[in-house]
Amino acid sequence: METGMKEVHAHNILTGFLEKQGFKVTRHAYGMDTAFTAEYSRGSGRRIGICSEYDGLPGLGQGCGHNLIAISGLASAVGIKAVLESGKASGKVILFGTPAEELSIGKIILVQKRAFQDNVDVCLMLHPAANNHQYAKMIAIHDVRVEFFGKPSHAAAAPWEGVNALDAIVQVWNNVSMLRQQLLPTDRIHGIITDGGQAPNIIPEHTSAFFFVRTMKLSQTKGLMKKLENCFEAAALATGCQVKYTWREIGVTKDVIQNSVMADTYAHHMEQYGIRFPSKEEQISKGGASTDMGNVSYEVPVIHPMYGIHTTASNHTIEFTAAAKTPQAHKDTITASKCLAATGIEVLLNEEYFNRVVKAFEKDLSEN
């Protein structure tokens, strides 16, 4: 198992396979050691992007099933390539090997370098889960590191001479807890203390914490960021500390805009295998995770459906790691990959369909 930006073995195995399948492969693509692209084209036509992921989780291994996402991308790309080779369609398929999804940076870097905007008309990927959701709601996320600077003193002999940076961190937690009453039910603020002081008999002169904020839509993120900043500033004012906070330099991980036209097509193909989906309302109400595929979805039409792998375990658990290794999970992945490929093929073959995809994308983007 390899974590984000260290997926050397996965990069080499996947690119080697793709070359043998007749793709034009670019290793170490876009300045990232473990990113790649694999292209196949025949004639002029629309361009289909597919994404693979392959990073793991520290301590959990493939607890989010990125081993399956890796092969789903390969399977979907190979399927679309076969249709192009047959002469039944013209256009291009590009598989993007996207590292470090768990760090939420790989696809953001690719977006910043216009990897998707300049090369594909739509982009598709799959994600394993406990259930099947073609409208899986993936929300926006940003993170911030905050530090407080006080003044040390002896905690028993002369505490009044100190300025307690730990008090400031505790006050932040109290501020956030009180703030939650006024937040939307879908908003999330969660964090950890990364430095709480050095010794009980010293008034801490430095403390730090790390927070995530999540909102259903990108348009709501700035407002929640400002509220958290106010919690920091208020804690500094109340305790006499100095405060410094730094939001992640690469920017916000955006919510995923699922293209309804392609999502419905994918679900239609899955239903031919006897797979059923909850209502759209039920699916959206259960959202909460985030992914850098969201940033792609603000640039080109995207789907990021979840497919079940015959487990009741949630992602990011030991039980899901075990489920992602099974022959059944691999069988489920191939089924979903066929349906994803069929969705991409519809884009290649049907101009009227593609126009509906673009119209839905433009409408969703204007509403977000």
KEBAMAR-187655 format. One line per field, with one value per residue (C-alpha): residue number from 1; residue in one letter; x, y, z. Coordinates in Angstrom, 1 decimal, decimal comma, always signed. Example, Ala and Ser with C-alpha at 12.3 -4.5 7.8 and 13.67 -1.06 7.14 Angstrom:
residues 2
n = c(1;2)
res = c(A;S)
c1 = c(+12,3;+13,7)
c2 = c(-4,5;-1,1)
c3 = c(+7,8;+7,1)
***
This chain:
residues 368
n = c(1;2;3;4;5;6;7;8;9;10;11;12;13;14;15;16;17;18;19;20;21;22;23;24;25;26;27;28;29;30;31;32;33;34;35;36;37;38;39;40;41;42;43;44;45;46;47;48;49;50;51;52;53;54;55;56;57;58;59;60;61;62;63;64;65;66;67;68;69;70;71;72;73;74;75;76;77;78;79;80;81;82;83;84;85;86;87;88;89;90;91;92;93;94;95;96;97;98;99;100;101;102;103;104;105;106;107;108;109;110;111;112;113;114;115;116;117;118;119;120;121;122;123;124;125;126;127;128;129;130;131;132;133;134;135;136;137;138;139;140;141;142;143;144;145;146;147;148;149;150;151;152;153;154;155;156;157;158;159;160;161;162;163;164;165;166;167;168;169;170;171;172;173;174;175;176;177;178;179;180;181;182;183;184;185;186;187;188;189;190;191;192;193;194;195;196;197;198;199;200;201;202;203;204;205;206;207;208;209;210;211;212;213;214;215;216;217;218;219;220;221;222;223;224;225;226;227;228;229;230;231;232;233;234;235;236;237;238;239;240;241;242;243;244;245;246;247;248;249;250;251;252;253;254;255;256;257;258;259;260;261;262;263;264;265;266;267;268;269;270;271;272;273;274;275;276;277;278;279;280;281;282;283;284;285;286;287;288;289;290;291;292;293;294;295;296;297;298;299;300;301;302;303;304;305;306;307;308;309;310;311;312;313;314;315;316;317;318;319;320;321;322;323;324;325;326;327;328;329;330;331;332;333;334;335;336;337;338;339;340;341;342;343;344;345;346;347;348;349;350;351;352;353;354;355;356;357;358;359;360;361;362;363;364;365;366;367;368)
res = c(M;E;T;G;M;K;E;V;H;A;H;N;I;L;T;G;F;L;E;K;Q;G;F;K;V;T;R;H;A;Y;G;M;D;T;A;F;T;A;E;Y;S;R;G;S;G;R;R;I;G;I;C;S;E;Y;D;G;L;P;G;L;G;Q;G;C;G;H;N;L;I;A;I;S;G;L;A;S;A;V;G;I;K;A;V;L;E;S;G;K;A;S;G;K;V;I;L;F;G;T;P;A;E;E;L;S;I;G;K;I;I;L;V;Q;K;R;A;F;Q;D;N;V;D;V;C;L;M;L;H;P;A;A;N;N;H;Q;Y;A;K;M;I;A;I;H;D;V;R;V;E;F;F;G;K;P;S;H;A;A;A;A;P;W;E;G;V;N;A;L;D;A;I;V;Q;V;W;N;N;V;S;M;L;R;Q;Q;L;L;P;T;D;R;I;H;G;I;I;T;D;G;G;Q;A;P;N;I;I;P;E;H;T;S;A;F;F;F;V;R;T;M;K;L;S;Q;T;K;G;L;M;K;K;L;E;N;C;F;E;A;A;A;L;A;T;G;C;Q;V;K;Y;T;W;R;E;I;G;V;T;K;D;V;I;Q;N;S;V;M;A;D;T;Y;A;H;H;M;E;Q;Y;G;I;R;F;P;S;K;E;E;Q;I;S;K;G;G;A;S;T;D;M;G;N;V;S;Y;E;V;P;V;I;H;P;M;Y;G;I;H;T;T;A;S;N;H;T;I;E;F;T;A;A;A;K;T;P;Q;A;H;K;D;T;I;T;A;S;K;C;L;A;A;T;G;I;E;V;L;L;N;E;E;Y;F;N;R;V;V;K;A;F;E;K;D;L;S;E;N)
c1 = c(+0,0;+1,3;+0,1;-0,4;+2,3;+4,3;+2,4;+5,5;+4,6;+1,0;+2,1;+4,6;+2,2;-0,7;+1,3;+3,0;-0,4;-1,8;+1,2;+0,6;-3,0;-1,9;-2,4;+0,0;+1,2;+2,8;+4,5;+5,1;+2,5;+2,0;+5,0;+3,8;+6,0;+3,1;+0,6;+0,1;-2,1;-3,0;-4,6;-6,1;-7,8;-9,3;-10,4;-12,0;-14,8;-15,6;-13,0;-13,8;-11,8;-11,6;-10,0;-8,1;-7,0;-4,5;-3,3;-4,0;-4,7;-2,1;-2,9;-5,8;-4,4;-7,0;-9,8;-11,4;-11,1;-8,7;-7,3;-10,7;-10,8;-7,5;-8,8;-12,2;-10,4;-8,4;-11,4;-13,6;-10,8;-10,1;-13,8;-14,1;-10,9;-12,4;-15,4;-13,1;-10,9;-14,0;-14,8;-18,2;-17,2;-14,6;-12,9;-10,6;-10,4;-7,9;-7,3;-5,9;-3,9;-4,5;-2,4;-3,1;-6,9;-6,8;-4,8;-7,3;-4,6;-3,9;-6,8;-6,7;-3,1;-4,3;-7,1;-4,7;-2,6;-5,7;-5,3;-9,0;-10,2;-7,9;-8,2;-11,6;-15,3;-16,5;-14,8;-16,1;-15,0;-16,3;-16,0;-16,7;-19,0;-21,6;-24,4;-25,2;-25,7;-25,5;-26,1;-23,6;-23,3;-19,7;-19,4;-16,9;-14,0;-11,2;-8,7;-6,9;-4,0;-4,2;-1,5;-1,7;+1,3;+1,3;+3,9;+5,3;+5,5;+5,5;+2,0;+2,0;+4,4;+3,4;+0,6;-0,5;+2,7;+1,9;-0,4;-2,0;-2,0;-3,8;-6,7;-7,0;-7,3;-9,9;-11,8;-11,8;-13,5;-16,1;-16,7;-17,1;-19,4;-21,7;-21,6;-23,0;-26,5;-26,5;-25,0;-26,9;-27,5;-25,2;-22,3;-19,3;-16,5;-14,1;-10,6;-7,8;-5,3;-1,8;+0,1;-1,3;+1,8;+4,9;+4,5;+1,7;+3,9;+4,5;+1,9;+1,9;+3,4;+2,4;-0,5;-1,9;-4,8;-5,9;-9,5;-11,7;-14,8;-17,3;-20,3;-22,8;-21,8;-18,7;-20,7;-21,3;-17,7;-16,4;-19,2;-18,3;-14,6;-15,2;-17,2;-14,4;-11,9;-14,1;-13,8;-10,0;-9,9;-12,3;-10,2;-7,1;-8,9;-10,2;-6,9;-4,5;-2,7;-1,5;-3,1;-2,0;-4,1;-3,3;-5,8;-4,5;-2,5;-3,9;-7,4;-10,8;-11,8;-15,1;-18,3;-19,0;-21,6;-23,0;-24,2;-27,8;-27,9;-24,9;-25,8;-29,2;-27,5;-25,1;-27,9;-30,0;-27,1;-26,6;-30,3;-29,8;-27,7;-30,5;-29,0;-31,4;-30,8;-32,4;-34,3;-32,3;-33,5;-32,3;-28,9;-28,3;-29,4;-26,6;-23,7;-20,8;-17,5;-15,3;-13,1;-10,9;-13,1;-15,3;-12,8;-13,0;-16,8;-16,7;-14,7;-16,3;-19,3;-18,6;-20,1;-18,7;-21,2;-20,7;-21,2;-21,8;-19,3;-21,5;-20,5;-22,3;-19,0;-18,4;-15,4;-12,3;-12,7;-10,8;-13,9;-14,0;-10,3;-11,1;-14,1;-12,1;-9,8;-12,5;-13,2;-16,8;-15,6;-13,6;-16,6;-18,7;-16,0;-16,1;-19,9;-19,8;-16,9;-18,9;-21,7;-19,4;-17,8;-21,3;-22,0;-18,9;-19,7;-23,1;-21,3;-19,1;-22,0;-24,8;-24,4;-27,9;-27,2;-23,9;-25,7;-28,1;-25,1;-23,6;-26,9;-27,3;-23,7;-24,2;-27,4;-25,9;-22,9;-25,0;-27,0;-23,9)
c2 = c(+0,0;+3,4;+6,8;+10,0;+11,1;+7,9;+5,5;+4,4;+0,7;+1,4;+4,0;+1,5;-1,4;+0,5;+2,3;-0,9;-2,6;+0,3;+0,3;-3,4;-2,6;-0,1;+3,2;+6,1;+6,5;+9,5;+8,7;+11,3;+13,5;+17,2;+17,4;+14,7;+11,7;+9,3;+10,8;+9,5;+9,7;+7,0;+8,0;+6,3;+8,1;+7,3;+10,1;+13,3;+13,3;+13,9;+13,2;+11,0;+11,4;+8,6;+8,8;+6,2;+6,6;+4,3;+5,9;+4,3;+5,4;+5,4;+2,5;+1,3;+0,4;+0,5;+1,5;+3,6;+1,0;+2,9;-0,4;-0,9;+2,6;+2,0;-1,1;+0,5;+3,3;+0,8;-1,4;+1,5;+3,0;-0,4;-0,8;+2,6;+1,9;-1,3;+0,6;+3,1;+0,4;-1,3;+1,7;+2,2;+5,5;+8,2;+10,3;+9,9;+8,2;+9,5;+7,8;+10,1;+8,4;+10,8;+10,5;+11,7;+11,8;+11,2;+14,4;+16,1;+17,6;+15,4;+16,4;+20,0;+20,2;+18,7;+21,3;+24,1;+22,8;+22,6;+18,8;+18,3;+21,6;+21,4;+17,6;+16,2;+17,0;+14,9;+13,0;+9,9;+7,8;+5,2;+4,8;+1,6;+1,9;-0,1;+1,1;+2,2;+5,9;+7,5;+11,0;+10,5;+13,9;+14,9;+18,2;+21,1;+21,1;+23,5;+23,2;+25,6;+25,5;+27,9;+28,8;+30,8;+32,6;+33,5;+33,9;+31,1;+31,3;+28,9;+27,4;+27,2;+29,9;+32,7;+31,8;+35,5;+36,4;+34,1;+34,4;+31,0;+29,8;+26,6;+28,7;+30,2;+26,7;+25,6;+28,8;+28,1;+24,7;+26,4;+29,0;+26,4;+24,4;+27,4;+28,3;+25,0;+26,0;+28,6;+26,5;+24,7;+21,0;+20,1;+22,4;+20,7;+22,0;+19,4;+19,6;+18,3;+19,9;+19,4;+21,2;+21,6;+22,7;+21,1;+20,4;+20,9;+23,2;+25,7;+28,1;+27,2;+29,9;+28,1;+25,9;+24,8;+23,1;+21,7;+22,2;+21,1;+23,0;+21,4;+22,8;+21,3;+23,8;+25,8;+29,0;+28,4;+27,8;+31,3;+32,2;+29,2;+30,0;+33,5;+32,2;+29,9;+32,8;+34,8;+32,0;+32,2;+36,0;+36,0;+33,4;+35,5;+38,6;+36,9;+35,4;+38,1;+35,8;+36,5;+34,3;+33,2;+31,0;+29,7;+28,2;+25,4;+27,0;+24,9;+26,1;+24,6;+21,1;+21,8;+19,8;+17,3;+18,4;+15,1;+15,5;+14,2;+13,2;+10,9;+9,7;+8,5;+6,7;+5,0;+3,9;+2,6;+0,3;-0,8;-1,7;-4,2;-6,1;-6,1;-3,2;-0,8;+2,8;+4,8;+8,0;+11,0;+12,8;+10,0;+9,8;+13,6;+13,6;+11,1;+13,1;+14,1;+13,0;+15,1;+14,5;+16,5;+15,2;+18,1;+20,6;+18,7;+18,9;+22,7;+22,5;+19,7;+17,5;+14,8;+11,7;+10,1;+7,3;+5,0;+1,3;-1,4;-4,1;-6,4;-5,0;-3,1;-1,5;+2,2;+3,5;+4,3;+1,3;-1,9;-3,8;-1,9;-2,6;-6,3;-6,1;-4,2;-7,3;-9,8;-11,5;-10,2;-6,6;-7,1;-8,7;-5,7;-3,3;-4,9;-4,7;-1,0;-0,3;-1,8;+0,6;+3,6;+2,7;+2,5;+6,0;+7,3;+5,5;+7,2;+10,6;+9,5;+8,2;+10,6;+14,3;+15,2;+13,3;+15,2;+18,5;+17,5;+16,7;+20,1;+21,9;+20,2;+21,0;+24,7;+24,9;+23,2;+25,5;+28,6;+27,4;+26,6)
c3 = c(+0,0;-0,9;+0,4;-1,6;-4,0;-3,1;-5,4;-7,3;-7,6;-8,6;-11,2;-12,8;-12,8;-14,3;-17,0;-18,0;-18,4;-20,5;-22,8;-23,5;-24,3;-27,0;-25,2;-25,7;-22,1;-20,5;-17,2;-14,4;-16,1;-15,3;-13,0;-10,6;-10,2;-9,8;-12,2;-15,7;-18,8;-21,3;-24,6;-27,5;-30,5;-33,8;-36,0;-34,8;-32,3;-28,7;-26,0;-23,0;-19,8;-17,2;-13,7;-11,8;-8,2;-6,3;-3,1;+0,3;+3,8;+6,6;+9,0;+6,9;+3,5;+0,8;+3,3;+0,6;-2,2;-4,4;-5,6;-7,2;-8,6;-10,2;-12,1;-12,8;-14,7;-16,7;-17,5;-18,6;-20,8;-22,4;-23,1;-24,8;-26,8;-28,1;-29,5;-31,1;-32,6;-34,1;-36,2;-34,6;-33,1;-33,6;-30,9;-28,0;-24,6;-22,0;-18,7;-16,0;-13,3;-10,4;-7,2;-3,7;-3,7;+0,1;+0,4;-2,0;-4,2;-7,3;-9,4;-8,2;-9,6;-12,8;-13,0;-12,3;-15,2;-17,5;-17,9;-18,2;-19,6;-22,7;-23,3;-22,6;-23,1;-20,2;-17,3;-15,6;-12,6;-10,2;-6,4;-4,4;-1,3;+0,6;-1,6;-5,2;-5,7;-9,1;-7,5;-4,6;-2,9;-2,3;-0,5;-0,5;+2,0;+3,1;+5,9;+8,1;+10,6;+13,5;+16,1;+19,3;+20,8;+24,5;+27,2;+29,4;+33,2;+36,1;+36,3;+40,1;+41,3;+39,0;+36,6;+36,5;+34,7;+31,7;+28,7;+28,2;+24,6;+25,7;+27,1;+23,6;+22,0;+24,5;+23,9;+20,1;+20,9;+23,0;+20,4;+17,7;+19,9;+20,5;+16,8;+15,7;+16,9;+14,1;+11,4;+8,7;+9,5;+6,5;+7,6;+9,3;+11,4;+12,9;+14,2;+16,4;+18,7;+17,2;+20,0;+23,5;+25,4;+26,7;+30,4;+33,0;+35,2;+32,3;+31,1;+27,3;+25,1;+21,9;+20,8;+17,5;+15,9;+12,5;+11,3;+8,4;+7,2;+4,9;+3,1;+0,7;-2,1;-2,9;-2,7;+1,0;+2,0;+2,4;+4,9;+7,1;+6,8;+8,1;+11,0;+12,0;+11,7;+14,1;+16,6;+16,3;+16,7;+19,6;+21,5;+20,9;+22,2;+25,3;+26,3;+25,2;+22,8;+19,3;+16,6;+13,1;+10,8;+7,3;+4,9;+2,6;-0,2;-3,0;-2,2;-1,7;-2,6;-4,4;-4,1;-6,9;-9,5;-10,7;-14,3;-14,2;-17,8;-17,6;-14,1;-15,4;-18,3;-15,9;-13,6;-16,6;-17,6;-14,0;-13,7;-16,6;-14,1;-11,5;-9,5;-7,9;-6,6;-3,8;-4,7;-5,6;-2,5;-0,2;-1,9;-1,6;+2,1;+3,0;+1,6;+3,7;+2,2;-0,1;-3,2;-5,5;-8,4;-7,3;-8,8;-12,1;-12,1;-12,1;-15,4;-17,5;-17,1;-14,5;-12,9;-9,8;-8,9;-6,0;-6,6;-3,9;-3,3;-1,2;+2,2;+5,0;+6,1;+5,7;+3,8;+5,8;+8,1;+8,6;+7,5;+4,2;+3,6;+3,8;+1,6;-1,1;-1,5;-2,2;-5,6;-5,2;-5,0;-8,2;-9,9;-8,9;-10,2;-13,6;-13,8;-12,8;-15,2;-18,1;-17,3;-17,0;-20,3;-21,9;-20,6;-22,2;-25,5;-25,6;-25,5;-28,4;-30,5;-29,9;-30,5;-29,3;-26,1;-25,6;-26,1;-23,3;-21,1;-21,8;-21,2;-17,8;-16,9;-17,7;-15,7;-12,7;-12,8;-12,9;-9,9;-7,9)
***
